[in-house]
């Protein structure tokens, strides 16, 4: 249920961008969510629609891009996408170490009705 608080913060950032640019409304936004964050994109979408209701963000399209978790093999130094339920390097079978790729959670962009676009805040 931590998605509710996170989504509320996302909507707050979107509304702030709309106010700063004197936009009539928010038409869309792009969110990046890493696989390791344990954030459920479907829950974020559900809460977004509820929280945005009655604000300048109501009706905005929230696009969510999921980033797969990446591992690095300490033996052969291969970077690889972590297979489900496995941490083994596909090249040599050694257990991989997690990298920072897959831990992302940020608003990449906010689209406003007046055509201006606000860059993401990592």
N, CA, C and O atoms as a MOPAC input file, in Angstrom:
PM7 MOZYME 1SCF
protein

 N      0.82100 1    -1.19700 1     0.00000 1
 C      0.00000 1     0.00000 1     0.00000 1
 C      0.86400 1     1.25900 1     0.00000 1
 O      0.32900 1     2.36800 1    -0.01000 1
 N      2.18700 1     1.10800 1     0.01100 1
 C      3.04900 1     2.27700 1    -0.04900 1
 C      2.91200 1     3.00900 1    -1.38300 1
 O      3.35100 1     4.15100 1    -1.51400 1
 N      2.30700 1     2.35400 1    -2.36600 1
 C      2.09400 1     2.98900 1    -3.65900 1
 C      1.19100 1     4.21800 1    -3.54800 1
 O      1.33300 1     5.16200 1    -4.32600 1
 N      0.26400 1     4.21200 1    -2.58600 1
 C     -0.65000 1     5.35200 1    -2.44400 1
 C      0.13500 1     6.62600 1    -2.13200 1
 O     -0.04800 1     7.64500 1    -2.79800 1
 N      0.99800 1     6.57500 1    -1.13500 1
 C      1.78200 1     7.74900 1    -0.75200 1
 C      2.71200 1     8.20200 1    -1.86100 1
 O      2.86800 1     9.40000 1    -2.09700 1
 N      3.33200 1     7.24400 1    -2.54600 1
 C      4.21700 1     7.58200 1    -3.65600 1
 C      3.44200 1     8.23800 1    -4.79500 1
 O      3.90500 1     9.21000 1    -5.39200 1
 N      2.27400 1     7.70600 1    -5.08600 1
 C      1.44900 1     8.24700 1    -6.16500 1
 C      0.95000 1     9.64000 1    -5.81400 1
 O      0.86400 1    10.51000 1    -6.68100 1
 N      0.62700 1     9.85000 1    -4.56300 1
 C      0.20100 1    11.18200 1    -4.11800 1
 C      1.32300 1    12.19500 1    -4.35900 1
 O      1.06900 1    13.32100 1    -4.78600 1
 N      2.55600 1    11.79000 1    -4.08400 1
 C      3.71000 1    12.65200 1    -4.33800 1
 C      3.90400 1    12.93300 1    -5.81900 1
 O      4.27100 1    14.04500 1    -6.20000 1
 N      3.66100 1    11.93400 1    -6.65300 1
 C      3.77700 1    12.10300 1    -8.10200 1
 C      2.77400 1    13.14100 1    -8.59400 1
 O      3.12100 1    14.03100 1    -9.37000 1
 N      1.53500 1    13.02100 1    -8.14000 1
 C      0.49300 1    13.97000 1    -8.54700 1
 C      0.85200 1    15.37600 1    -8.06500 1
 O      0.62700 1    16.35200 1    -8.78000 1
 N      1.40100 1    15.48100 1    -6.87400 1
 C      1.80900 1    16.78700 1    -6.33000 1
 C      2.86600 1    17.44200 1    -7.22600 1
 O      2.79100 1    18.63900 1    -7.50200 1
 N      3.84600 1    16.66000 1    -7.67900 1
 C      4.88200 1    17.17600 1    -8.58500 1
 C      4.26400 1    17.62300 1    -9.90400 1
 O      4.63400 1    18.66600 1   -10.44300 1
 N      3.32700 1    16.83900 1   -10.42300 1
 C      2.66700 1    17.18000 1   -11.67700 1
 C      1.88700 1    18.48700 1   -11.55800 1
 O      1.94100 1    19.33500 1   -12.44900 1
 N      1.16500 1    18.64100 1   -10.45300 1
 C      0.37200 1    19.85700 1   -10.24800 1
 C      1.26900 1    21.07300 1   -10.05500 1
 O      0.93500 1    22.17100 1   -10.50000 1
 N      2.40300 1    20.88200 1    -9.39400 1
 C      3.35800 1    21.97700 1    -9.21100 1
 C      3.90100 1    22.43100 1   -10.56600 1
 O      4.02700 1    23.62900 1   -10.81500 1
 N      4.22300 1    21.47700 1   -11.43800 1
 C      4.70300 1    21.80700 1   -12.78200 1
 C      3.63700 1    22.57900 1   -13.55700 1
 O      3.94900 1    23.54300 1   -14.25700 1
 N      2.39000 1    22.15600 1   -13.43300 1
 C      1.29200 1    22.84600 1   -14.12000 1
 C      1.15800 1    24.28000 1   -13.61600 1
 O      0.97200 1    25.20300 1   -14.40900 1
 N      1.25100 1    24.47000 1   -12.30800 1
 C      1.14300 1    25.81200 1   -11.73500 1
 C      2.32100 1    26.68800 1   -12.14600 1
 O      2.13200 1    27.85200 1   -12.50100 1
 N      3.53400 1    26.14100 1   -12.10100 1
 C      4.73100 1    26.90800 1   -12.46800 1
 C      4.68800 1    27.37800 1   -13.91400 1
 O      5.21200 1    28.44500 1   -14.23500 1
 N      4.07300 1    26.59600 1   -14.78500 1
 C      4.00000 1    26.93400 1   -16.20900 1
 C      2.64300 1    27.52300 1   -16.59700 1
 O      2.35100 1    27.71900 1   -17.77700 1
 N      1.83300 1    27.79700 1   -15.59900 1
 C      0.49700 1    28.37000 1   -15.79900 1
 C     -0.29900 1    27.58000 1   -16.84400 1
 O     -0.98300 1    28.15500 1   -17.69100 1
 N     -0.19500 1    26.27200 1   -16.76400 1
 C     -0.91100 1    25.39400 1   -17.68600 1
 C     -2.35400 1    25.22800 1   -17.22800 1
 O     -2.65900 1    25.31900 1   -16.03900 1
 N     -3.21800 1    24.98700 1   -18.17800 1
 C     -4.61900 1    24.75100 1   -17.84900 1
 C     -4.80700 1    23.40000 1   -17.18000 1
 O     -5.61000 1    23.25200 1   -16.25800 1
 N     -4.04900 1    22.40800 1   -17.66200 1
 C     -4.16000 1    21.08000 1   -17.06900 1
 C     -2.96800 1    20.21800 1   -17.46700 1
 O     -2.20300 1    20.55800 1   -18.37000 1
 N     -2.83300 1    19.10600 1   -16.77500 1
 C     -1.81900 1    18.10000 1   -17.08600 1
 C     -2.46900 1    17.08500 1   -18.02200 1
 O     -3.55200 1    16.57500 1   -17.73500 1
 N     -1.81100 1    16.79700 1   -19.13400 1
 C     -2.38800 1    15.83700 1   -20.08200 1
 C     -1.74300 1    14.45800 1   -19.99600 1
 O     -2.33600 1    13.46500 1   -20.41800 1
 N     -0.53500 1    14.39700 1   -19.45200 1
 C      0.12700 1    13.10500 1   -19.35200 1
 C      1.41400 1    13.19100 1   -18.56200 1
 O      1.90200 1    14.27500 1   -18.24500 1
 N      1.94800 1    12.03400 1   -18.25300 1
 C      3.22400 1    11.94900 1   -17.54200 1
 C      3.84200 1    10.59100 1   -17.80200 1
 O      3.14600 1     9.61200 1   -18.07100 1
 N      5.17900 1    10.54900 1   -17.71600 1
 C      5.91100 1     9.28900 1   -17.87500 1
 C      6.66200 1     9.00300 1   -16.58200 1
 O      7.44800 1     9.82200 1   -16.10600 1
 N      6.40300 1     7.83000 1   -16.02900 1
 C      7.00400 1     7.39100 1   -14.77700 1
 C      7.90500 1     6.19100 1   -15.06000 1
 O      7.55500 1     5.31800 1   -15.85500 1
 N      9.05600 1     6.15200 1   -14.41200 1
 C      9.98700 1     5.03200 1   -14.55800 1
 C     10.04500 1     4.29600 1   -13.22600 1
 O     10.29600 1     4.89900 1   -12.18300 1
 N      9.80900 1     2.97400 1   -13.27100 1
 C      9.79500 1     2.14800 1   -12.05900 1
 C     10.71000 1     0.94600 1   -12.26400 1
 O     10.51200 1     0.15800 1   -13.18800 1
 N     11.70100 1     0.81200 1   -11.40600 1
 C     12.61200 1    -0.32800 1   -11.46700 1
 C     11.99000 1    -1.57200 1   -10.85100 1
 O     11.21200 1    -1.49100 1    -9.90100 1
 N     12.34200 1    -2.70600 1   -11.40100 1
 C     11.81000 1    -3.99500 1   -10.95600 1
 C     12.14600 1    -4.28900 1    -9.48600 1
 O     11.37600 1    -4.96300 1    -8.80300 1
 N     13.27500 1    -3.79600 1    -9.00300 1
 C     13.69400 1    -4.05900 1    -7.62200 1
 C     12.99700 1    -3.18600 1    -6.58200 1
 O     13.18800 1    -3.39300 1    -5.38400 1
 N     12.20400 1    -2.22500 1    -7.01000 1
 C     11.57000 1    -1.31400 1    -6.05200 1
 C     10.39900 1    -1.94100 1    -5.32400 1
 O      9.95800 1    -1.40600 1    -4.30600 1
 N      9.89100 1    -3.03300 1    -5.80100 1
 C      8.68700 1    -3.70400 1    -5.29600 1
 C      7.45300 1    -2.81300 1    -5.37100 1
 O      6.48400 1    -3.01500 1    -4.63900 1
 N      7.49700 1    -1.83000 1    -6.25900 1
 C      6.33500 1    -0.98000 1    -6.52500 1
 C      5.52400 1    -1.65300 1    -7.62700 1
 O      6.07300 1    -2.05200 1    -8.65400 1
 N      4.22700 1    -1.77600 1    -7.41100 1
 C      3.34900 1    -2.44200 1    -8.37200 1
 C      2.75800 1    -1.38600 1    -9.31000 1
 O      1.93100 1    -0.58100 1    -8.88200 1
 N      3.17600 1    -1.37900 1   -10.59400 1
 C      2.68900 1    -0.36800 1   -11.52900 1
 C      1.16400 1    -0.28800 1   -11.61800 1
 O      0.61500 1     0.80800 1   -11.73300 1
 N      0.47700 1    -1.41900 1   -11.56700 1
 C     -0.98700 1    -1.41000 1   -11.62800 1
 C     -1.61100 1    -0.66600 1   -10.46300 1
 O     -2.62500 1     0.01000 1   -10.63000 1
 N     -1.01500 1    -0.78300 1    -9.28400 1
 C     -1.51400 1    -0.06200 1    -8.10900 1
 C     -1.27700 1     1.43100 1    -8.25800 1
 O     -2.13500 1     2.23900 1    -7.90400 1
 N     -0.10500 1     1.79900 1    -8.78500 1
 C      0.18900 1     3.21700 1    -9.01400 1
 C     -0.84300 1     3.79700 1    -9.97000 1
 O     -1.35200 1     4.89500 1    -9.74200 1
 N     -1.15800 1     3.06900 1   -11.03800 1
 C     -2.13600 1     3.54300 1   -12.02100 1
 C     -3.51500 1     3.72900 1   -11.38800 1
 O     -4.18300 1     4.73500 1   -11.62500 1
 N     -3.93000 1     2.76400 1   -10.59300 1
 C     -5.22900 1     2.83300 1    -9.92600 1
 C     -5.30100 1     4.03800 1    -8.99400 1
 O     -6.26200 1     4.80600 1    -9.03400 1
 N     -4.27800 1     4.19900 1    -8.15500 1
 C     -4.25400 1     5.33100 1    -7.22600 1
 C     -4.14800 1     6.65700 1    -7.96800 1
 O     -4.74000 1     7.65400 1    -7.55400 1
 N     -3.39400 1     6.66800 1    -9.06200 1
 C     -3.24300 1     7.90200 1    -9.83400 1
 C     -4.59800 1     8.41900 1   -10.29300 1
 O     -4.90800 1     9.59800 1   -10.12700 1
 N     -5.39700 1     7.54200 1   -10.86300 1
 C     -6.71600 1     7.95200 1   -11.35000 1
 C     -7.58300 1     8.49300 1   -10.22000 1
 O     -8.33600 1     9.44500 1   -10.42200 1
 N     -7.48500 1     7.90000 1    -9.03900 1
 C     -8.27800 1     8.35100 1    -7.89100 1
 C     -7.76600 1     9.67200 1    -7.33000 1
 O     -8.55600 1    10.57400 1    -7.05100 1
 N     -6.45500 1     9.79400 1    -7.16200 1
 C     -5.86300 1    10.99000 1    -6.56100 1
 C     -5.97900 1    12.19700 1    -7.48900 1
 O     -6.17100 1    13.31900 1    -7.02000 1
 N     -5.86600 1    11.98000 1    -8.80100 1
 C     -5.91700 1    13.07700 1    -9.76600 1
 C     -7.33000 1    13.62600 1    -9.95700 1
 O     -7.50200 1    14.73800 1   -10.45700 1
 N     -8.31800 1    12.86700 1    -9.56900 1
 C     -9.71400 1    13.27800 1    -9.76100 1
 C     -9.96900 1    14.63000 1    -9.08900 1
 O     -9.63600 1    14.82700 1    -7.92000 1
 N    -10.56200 1    15.55200 1    -9.84200 1
 C    -10.89300 1    16.87100 1    -9.31800 1
 C     -9.73500 1    17.85900 1    -9.33400 1
 O     -9.86000 1    18.96900 1    -8.81700 1
 N     -8.59400 1    17.46000 1    -9.93000 1
 C     -7.43400 1    18.34800 1   -10.02100 1
 C     -7.12600 1    18.62400 1   -11.49100 1
 O     -7.80100 1    18.10800 1   -12.38200 1
 N     -6.10300 1    19.44200 1   -11.73700 1
 C     -5.66200 1    19.70300 1   -13.10700 1
 C     -5.10300 1    18.44800 1   -13.78100 1
 O     -4.91300 1    18.42700 1   -14.99700 1
 N     -4.84300 1    17.42000 1   -13.00500 1
 C     -4.30000 1    16.17300 1   -13.55500 1
 C     -5.38500 1    15.15200 1   -13.88700 1
 O     -5.08200 1    14.07500 1   -14.40000 1
 N     -6.63600 1    15.47600 1   -13.60300 1
 C     -7.71600 1    14.52800 1   -13.90300 1
 C     -7.76200 1    14.25800 1   -15.40200 1
 O     -7.74200 1    15.18900 1   -16.20700 1
 N     -7.82200 1    12.99600 1   -15.76900 1
 C     -7.87400 1    12.59700 1   -17.17100 1
 C     -6.51200 1    12.47300 1   -17.83300 1
 O     -6.42200 1    12.06200 1   -18.99000 1
 N     -5.44900 1    12.82300 1   -17.11200 1
 C     -4.10000 1    12.70000 1   -17.67200 1
 C     -3.75200 1    11.22500 1   -17.86600 1
 O     -4.21100 1    10.35900 1   -17.12100 1
 N     -2.94400 1    10.96400 1   -18.86900 1
 C     -2.49700 1     9.60400 1   -19.15200 1
 C     -1.15000 1     9.39400 1   -18.46400 1
 O     -0.18300 1    10.10200 1   -18.74500 1
 N     -1.09700 1     8.42400 1   -17.56800 1
 C      0.14800 1     8.08200 1   -16.88700 1
 C      0.74700 1     6.85400 1   -17.56400 1
 O      0.17900 1     5.76400 1   -17.50500 1
 N      1.90100 1     7.04200 1   -18.20800 1
 C      2.62400 1     5.93100 1   -18.83300 1
 C      3.69700 1     5.47200 1   -17.85800 1
 O      4.45000 1     6.28700 1   -17.32500 1
 N      3.76500 1     4.17100 1   -17.62900 1
 C      4.74300 1     3.62900 1   -16.69000 1
 C      5.68100 1     2.69500 1   -17.44200 1
 O      5.25200 1     1.72000 1   -18.06000 1
 N      6.97100 1     3.01500 1   -17.37400 1
 C      7.99800 1     2.17700 1   -17.99600 1
 C      8.71300 1     1.41000 1   -16.89100 1
 O      9.24300 1     2.00600 1   -15.95300 1
 N      8.72500 1     0.09600 1   -17.00800 1
 C      9.38400 1    -0.75000 1   -16.01800 1
 C     10.79700 1    -1.07800 1   -16.49100 1
 O     11.01100 1    -1.44400 1   -17.64700 1
 N     11.76000 1    -0.94100 1   -15.57500 1
 C     13.15800 1    -1.24800 1   -15.87600 1
 C     13.50800 1    -2.58300 1   -15.22100 1
 O     13.36200 1    -2.74800 1   -14.01000 1
 N     13.96500 1    -3.52200 1   -16.02700 1
 C     14.35200 1    -4.84600 1   -15.52700 1
 C     15.59100 1    -4.73500 1   -14.63500 1
 O     16.44900 1    -3.87700 1   -14.84500 1
 N     15.66700 1    -5.61200 1   -13.64400 1
 C     16.81900 1    -5.64700 1   -12.74100 1
 C     18.03100 1    -6.21100 1   -13.47600 1
 O     17.93800 1    -7.22200 1   -14.17200 1
 N     19.15700 1    -5.54500 1   -13.31100 1
 C     20.38500 1    -5.99700 1   -13.96100 1
 C     21.38400 1    -6.48500 1   -12.91500 1
 O     21.50200 1    -5.91500 1   -11.83000 1
 N     22.08800 1    -7.53900 1   -13.26400 1
 C     23.10400 1    -8.13400 1   -12.39300 1
 C     24.45900 1    -8.04100 1   -13.09400 1
 O     24.54200 1    -7.83700 1   -14.30500 1
 N     25.51900 1    -8.19500 1   -12.29400 1
 C     26.87600 1    -8.23200 1   -12.85400 1
 C     27.61500 1    -9.42300 1   -12.25200 1
 O     27.63300 1    -9.62000 1   -11.03700 1
 N     28.21500 1   -10.20000 1   -13.12600 1
 C     28.96300 1   -11.37900 1   -12.69100 1
 C     30.33700 1   -10.95000 1   -12.16900 1
 O     31.08100 1   -10.27100 1   -12.87700 1
 N     30.67900 1   -11.34000 1   -10.93500 1
 C     31.99000 1   -10.97100 1   -10.40100 1
 C     33.14400 1   -11.75500 1   -11.03900 1
 O     34.30000 1   -11.34100 1   -10.95000 1
 N     32.83300 1   -12.87100 1   -11.67300 1
 C     33.88100 1   -13.70400 1   -12.27000 1
 C     34.20900 1   -13.27900 1   -13.70400 1
 O     35.35200 1   -12.94700 1   -14.01600 1
 N     33.19600 1   -13.29500 1   -14.56800 1
 C     33.45300 1   -12.97800 1   -15.98100 1
 C     33.07800 1   -11.54000 1   -16.34500 1
 O     33.26200 1   -11.12000 1   -17.48700 1
 N     32.55000 1   -10.78300 1   -15.37300 1
 C     32.19900 1    -9.36400 1   -15.52900 1
 C     31.13400 1    -9.11300 1   -16.59000 1
 O     31.10200 1    -8.04700 1   -17.20400 1
 N     30.27000 1   -10.08700 1   -16.80200 1
 C     29.14600 1    -9.93500 1   -17.72200 1
 C     27.99300 1    -9.25600 1   -16.99500 1
 O     27.65600 1    -9.63200 1   -15.87200 1
 N     27.39100 1    -8.25900 1   -17.62900 1
 C     26.14600 1    -7.67700 1   -17.11800 1
 C     25.00300 1    -8.44500 1   -17.76300 1
 O     25.04400 1    -8.74400 1   -18.95700 1
 N     23.98000 1    -8.76300 1   -16.97100 1
 C     22.85100 1    -9.51800 1   -17.51200 1
 C     21.56600 1    -9.15000 1   -16.78600 1
 O     21.57800 1    -8.74800 1   -15.62300 1
 N     20.45800 1    -9.29900 1   -17.50500 1
 C     19.13700 1    -9.08900 1   -16.91700 1
 C     18.85200 1   -10.29400 1   -16.03200 1
 O     18.99700 1   -11.44200 1   -16.45400 1
 N     18.44800 1   -10.01600 1   -14.80600 1
 C     18.19600 1   -11.11100 1   -13.86800 1
 C     16.99300 1   -11.93200 1   -14.32200 1
 O     15.88800 1   -11.40500 1   -14.44900 1
 N     17.21300 1   -13.23200 1   -14.56600 1
 C     16.07200 1   -14.09200 1   -14.88900 1
 C     15.19600 1   -14.26600 1   -13.64000 1
 O     15.68300 1   -14.15100 1   -12.51500 1
 N     13.95200 1   -14.53400 1   -13.83800 1
 C     13.04100 1   -14.72100 1   -12.70700 1
 C     13.51300 1   -15.89600 1   -11.84400 1
 O     13.79600 1   -16.97900 1   -12.35500 1
 N     13.59200 1   -15.66900 1   -10.55700 1
 C     13.97500 1   -16.67500 1    -9.56000 1
 C     15.39800 1   -17.20800 1    -9.73900 1
 O     15.68900 1   -18.33000 1    -9.32400 1
 N     16.27700 1   -16.43000 1   -10.34000 1
 C     17.65400 1   -16.87900 1   -10.52300 1
 C     18.60200 1   -15.68700 1   -10.44800 1
 O     18.24900 1   -14.57300 1   -10.83700 1
 N     19.78700 1   -15.92900 1    -9.95300 1
 C     20.81700 1   -14.90000 1    -9.89300 1
 C     22.07900 1   -15.35500 1   -10.63100 1
 O     23.12200 1   -14.70800 1   -10.53900 1
 N     21.98100 1   -16.46500 1   -11.36100 1
 C     23.14000 1   -17.04500 1   -12.03200 1
 C     23.45600 1   -16.34100 1   -13.34200 1
 O     22.56700 1   -16.00200 1   -14.12400 1
 N     24.73600 1   -16.13500 1   -13.55300 1
 C     25.22900 1   -15.55200 1   -14.80000 1
 C     24.96200 1   -16.53200 1   -15.94000 1
 O     25.31900 1   -17.70400 1   -15.83200 1
 N     24.34300 1   -16.07900 1   -17.02600 1
 C     24.07400 1   -16.99000 1   -18.14100 1
 C     25.35100 1   -17.40600 1   -18.87800 1
 O     25.35200 1   -18.40200 1   -19.60100 1
 N     26.43200 1   -16.64800 1   -18.70000 1
 C     27.68300 1   -16.96500 1   -19.39900 1
 C     28.51300 1   -18.02400 1   -18.67700 1
 O     29.11200 1   -18.88900 1   -19.31700 1
 N     28.54900 1   -17.95600 1   -17.31200 1
 C     29.44600 1   -18.88400 1   -16.60000 1
 C     28.80500 1   -19.58500 1   -15.40200 1
 O     29.41200 1   -20.48400 1   -14.82100 1
 N     27.58700 1   -19.18700 1   -15.02300 1
 C     26.88400 1   -19.84900 1   -13.93300 1
 C     27.18800 1   -19.32800 1   -12.54200 1
 O     26.59400 1   -19.79600 1   -11.57100 1
 N     28.10400 1   -18.36600 1   -12.41900 1
 C     28.43600 1   -17.76900 1   -11.12200 1
 C     27.28400 1   -16.88300 1   -10.65900 1
 O     26.59500 1   -16.28000 1   -11.48100 1
 N     27.07100 1   -16.80200 1    -9.34900 1
 C     26.03200 1   -15.91700 1    -8.82400 1
 C     26.41700 1   -14.46800 1    -9.07700 1
 O     27.52200 1   -14.03700 1    -8.75000 1
 N     25.48500 1   -13.72300 1    -9.66500 1
 C     25.72500 1   -12.32400 1    -9.97900 1
 C     25.43300 1   -11.41600 1    -8.80500 1
 O     24.73400 1   -11.79700 1    -7.86600 1
 N     25.96900 1   -10.22100 1    -8.86700 1
 C     25.71100 1    -9.18600 1    -7.86800 1
 C     24.76100 1    -8.15600 1    -8.45700 1
 O     24.85900 1    -7.83400 1    -9.64100 1
 N     23.83800 1    -7.63200 1    -7.64700 1
 C     22.92300 1    -6.62100 1    -8.15900 1
 C     23.66600 1    -5.33500 1    -8.52400 1
 O     24.66300 1    -4.98000 1    -7.89500 1
 N     23.17000 1    -4.65300 1    -9.53800 1
 C     23.65900 1    -3.32400 1    -9.89700 1
 C     22.58000 1    -2.33100 1    -9.48200 1
 O     21.57500 1    -2.72300 1    -8.88900 1
 N     22.77300 1    -1.07400 1    -9.78300 1
 C     21.75800 1    -0.06500 1    -9.47700 1
 C     20.62500 1    -0.07000 1   -10.50400 1
 O     19.56500 1     0.50700 1   -10.26200 1
 N     20.84400 1    -0.71600 1   -11.63800 1
 C     19.81200 1    -0.75300 1   -12.67200 1
 C     18.69100 1    -1.67600 1   -12.21200 1
 O     18.89900 1    -2.86300 1   -11.95900 1
 N     17.49800 1    -1.10000 1   -12.11100 1
 C     16.34400 1    -1.83000 1   -11.59400 1
 C     15.83800 1    -1.23000 1   -10.29700 1
 O     14.82600 1    -1.67500 1    -9.75700 1
 N     16.54700 1    -0.20500 1    -9.78500 1
 C     16.13800 1     0.47800 1    -8.54900 1
 C     15.50000 1     1.83800 1    -8.82000 1
 O     15.24600 1     2.59200 1    -7.88100 1
 N     15.24200 1     2.15800 1   -10.06400 1
 C     14.73600 1     3.47600 1   -10.43800 1
 C     13.30600 1     3.71100 1    -9.95500 1
 O     12.48600 1     2.79500 1    -9.89700 1
 N     13.04500 1     4.94300 1    -9.62000 1
 C     11.67400 1     5.40400 1    -9.39200 1
 C     11.69200 1     6.91400 1    -9.53100 1
 O     12.09800 1     7.63100 1    -8.61600 1
 N     11.24700 1     7.39000 1   -10.68900 1
 C     11.22900 1     8.83300 1   -10.90400 1
 C     10.22400 1     9.21100 1   -11.99200 1
 O      9.84500 1     8.40000 1   -12.83700 1
 N      9.82000 1    10.45600 1   -11.93500 1
 C      8.91900 1    11.01900 1   -12.92700 1
 C      9.79000 1    11.55400 1   -14.05400 1
 O     10.52700 1    12.52300 1   -13.86800 1
 N      9.70900 1    10.93400 1   -15.20500 1
 C     10.56500 1    11.28500 1   -16.33600 1
 C     10.11900 1    12.57600 1   -17.01300 1
 O     10.95200 1    13.39100 1   -17.40700 1
 N      8.81500 1    12.76300 1   -17.14800 1
 C      8.30800 1    13.98600 1   -17.76800 1
 C      6.84800 1    14.21000 1   -17.41100 1
 O      6.12100 1    13.29400 1   -17.02700 1
 N      6.45500 1    15.46600 1   -17.55500 1
 C      5.06300 1    15.86700 1   -17.33800 1
 C      4.62900 1    16.63000 1   -18.58100 1
 O      5.31900 1    17.55400 1   -19.01200 1
 N      3.50900 1    16.26200 1   -19.15200 1
 C      3.00200 1    16.92000 1   -20.35300 1
 C      1.83900 1    17.82400 1   -19.96900 1
 O      0.90000 1    17.41100 1   -19.28700 1
 N      1.92900 1    19.06800 1   -20.42800 1
 C      0.93300 1    20.07500 1   -20.07600 1
 C      0.12300 1    20.46400 1   -21.29800 1
 O      0.59200 1    20.33500 1   -22.42900 1
 N     -1.08500 1    20.93500 1   -21.07300 1
 C     -1.97400 1    21.26300 1   -22.18100 1
 C     -1.42500 1    22.36400 1   -23.07100 1
 O     -1.68900 1    22.37100 1   -24.27300 1
 N     -0.67200 1    23.29000 1   -22.51000 1
 C     -0.16300 1    24.39200 1   -23.31900 1
 C      1.00800 1    23.98600 1   -24.21500 1
 O      1.59700 1    24.83500 1   -24.88300 1
 N      1.34500 1    22.71100 1   -24.23500 1
 C      2.37700 1    22.20500 1   -25.11800 1
 C      3.76700 1    22.19600 1   -24.52900 1
 O      4.68000 1    21.62700 1   -25.12700 1
 N      3.95700 1    22.80700 1   -23.37800 1
 C      5.27200 1    22.78300 1   -22.74300 1
 C      5.45300 1    21.44300 1   -22.04800 1
 O      4.48600 1    20.79400 1   -21.65000 1
 N      6.69700 1    21.04900 1   -21.91300 1
 C      6.99000 1    19.78200 1   -21.24200 1
 C      8.02300 1    20.02900 1   -20.16000 1
 O      9.04600 1    20.67000 1   -20.40100 1
 N      7.75300 1    19.52200 1   -18.97600 1
 C      8.66200 1    19.67000 1   -17.82900 1
 C      9.50400 1    18.41200 1   -17.72000 1
 O      8.96100 1    17.30800 1   -17.68400 1
 N     10.81700 1    18.55900 1   -17.66700 1
 C     11.72200 1    17.41500 1   -17.54400 1
 C     11.51400 1    16.67500 1   -16.23600 1
 O     10.99600 1    17.24000 1   -15.27200 1
 N     11.91200 1    15.42500 1   -16.20200 1
 C     11.74300 1    14.59000 1   -15.01200 1
 C     12.62900 1    15.02000 1   -13.86500 1
 O     13.63800 1    15.69900 1   -14.05400 1
 N     12.24300 1    14.62100 1   -12.69700 1
 C     13.00700 1    14.87800 1   -11.49000 1
 C     13.45900 1    13.53500 1   -10.95100 1
 O     12.65700 1    12.80200 1   -10.37200 1
 N     14.75100 1    13.19400 1   -11.13200 1
 C     15.21900 1    11.87300 1   -10.67400 1
 C     15.25100 1    11.75700 1    -9.16800 1
 O     15.62000 1    10.71000 1    -8.63700 1

